[in-house]
Amino acid sequence: MRLELTKRADYAIRAVVALAAAGPDEPISVTRLAAERAIPARFLRQVMADLVGGGIVDGLAGRTGGYRLARSAATITILEVIEAIEGDSRRQTCVLRGGPCQLHGTCDVHRVFAATQEGMIRELGGATIASLPQSIDAATAGSSRTLGRA
């Protein structure tokens, strides 16, 4: 099984990590973020709008404007960033039935997949941007979106 982020979530995490590295006093333009993090600028504008809407970043207008974190990187979780882009992380579709399990009772693998999903959500919700290793800057510049394999 492959667990992958969408491109939008990948771009959002790269942007938030870059903003955290820049610090609160240096707003960064979309053009600079896009160039530094290998993100298409046209998509990054949409991603940044979602991050502003999610309360993760502030957009500053004007000649010296750009984006900066809305609050400390120690209070922003990876789950928050992903959900600002993707919405609720909980899977609503049964892996066997293609619809919600509760329509006809739970499927044979429901318990296993539900526990796995909750574990992933717990891990992503417990990992803050500030807790990421410094080496993530280099890794996210041209990253593969794969989170893991089983």
Secondary structure, DSSP 8 states (H G I E B T S, - for coil): -EEE--HHHHHHHHHHHHHHHH-TT--B-HHHHHHHHT--HHHHHHHHHHHHHTTSEEEE-STT-EEEESS-GGG-BHHHHHHHHH---S--S-TTTSS-GGGGS--TTHHHHHHHHHHHHHHHHH-BGGGS-TTHHHHHHT---EEEE-
